């Protein structure tokens, strides 16, 4: 039931050079508040509750949430969740891949690239044989409306 007033603004600089504008909100008075121990983590009883907010981040987060809750976003999430694990499953189970046959970073990388290339060729052939080569996203059989 306490009000947090705008206290100050400052600019945060990240290592990659990006700048973020931060707003700091502070409680008017925390003395006598029954929730002070749960709300304010400061050990000094004179310190007041303080919250820092980056409004740009909140707006980006809201846009991201909107994007993943649209019909296309749901379809992308459905397809994403089955693609990566399926590829590893194909390599390990169907192609009986247990371990690398070579040693050394360069040779292992080359073997991994050949495995990936062969997986992509097999995937393309399966798409061509089933007539799905022009579809980017595949509608799952058990597609649920979230």
Buried (B, 14 or more C-beta within 10 A) or exposed (E): EEEBEEBEEEEEEEEEEEEEEBBBBBBEEBEEBEEBEEEBEEEEEEEBBBEEBBEEEEEEEEEEEEEEEEEEBBBBEBBEEEEEEEBEEBBEEEEEBEEEEEEEEEEEEEBEEEBEEEBEEEBEEEBEEEEEEEEEEBEEEEEEEE
